[in-house]
């Protein structure tokens, strides 16, 4: 028995899920935070809203969202590899 085997009973396996780094959306905050949100299998895009929800982030109503130097709304669709820059109050994760 390994030293850490007690953490995983026989009927529970360790979470070995690893996401493909090319299949993530990155959220950056003006406060220095960074979150990666993987797309689920079969998803081609995510909205800014869904990405924020999956990252468990709460944002102030006046937060701005920027993608490739263009300001976007929360319903904007993002593809894999996209980076969202948020300017405003972002909490959570």
N, C-alpha and C positions, 0 to 999 in steps of 0.2 A: 504494500500500500504506500503510495506517495504521501508526502506530508500534507498535501492539500486535498486528498481524496475525500475527506470528511465533509468538504463543502458541497459535494455533489453526490447525493444519494444515488443508488443504482438505477432508480427509475427516472432520474432527472439528469439530462446531459448538459454539459457546459455549452453556453451560447458560442458557437463557432462561426456565426455569420460575420462575414467581412464584405463590405460593399466595395464595388469597383469605383476607384477615385474619379474615373471619367464620367460617372453617372451620378454626380452630386451637384447640388446647387450650394454655393457658398454665400452666407449672409455676413456682411461686415457692418459694424456699428461705428458711428463717429466717436464713441467712447472707447474704442479699442477692442471690443468683443468680436469673436469670430465663431461661426457655427457652420457645420456642414450638414446638409439635408440630402440623404440619398433618395433617388427616385425608386419607386417600387417596380418590380418586374412588370413589363408591359406598358409602363407610363412613358410617354414621349415628352411631356411637359408638365409643369406645375405652375399654378398661379402664385404670385407673391403671397397672397393670403394663406394658401395651403402650406407654403414653405415656412412661413412664420409660425403657423399652428403646429406643424410637425417639430419645429425647433423649440416649441413651448415658450415662445417669446410673447411678451405683452409690450405693445408700443403705444405711445401717446397718439391722440387723433391728428396732431399736426406733424407727425413724422413724414419725412420725404423719402422716396425710394428712387434710386438711380441705377441704371443698367447701361453700361457702355457710354457714359456721359450724357444720357438722356433721362429726364425725369419720367417715371412711370407711375401708374396707379396700382392699387392692390389686386386688381383683376388681370394685370399683365401676365402673359404666359411666358415661362422661362424654360429653356431647354437645358439638357445636361451640360455641365461645365460653366453655366452662367454664374456671375457674381452680382449680388445685390448690395449696394452701399446704402445704408440707412443713415439719415441725418435726423436726429431727434432723440427722444427718450425711449430707450429699449431696455427691457428688463426680462430676466428669466434665463431659460436654457438649462 
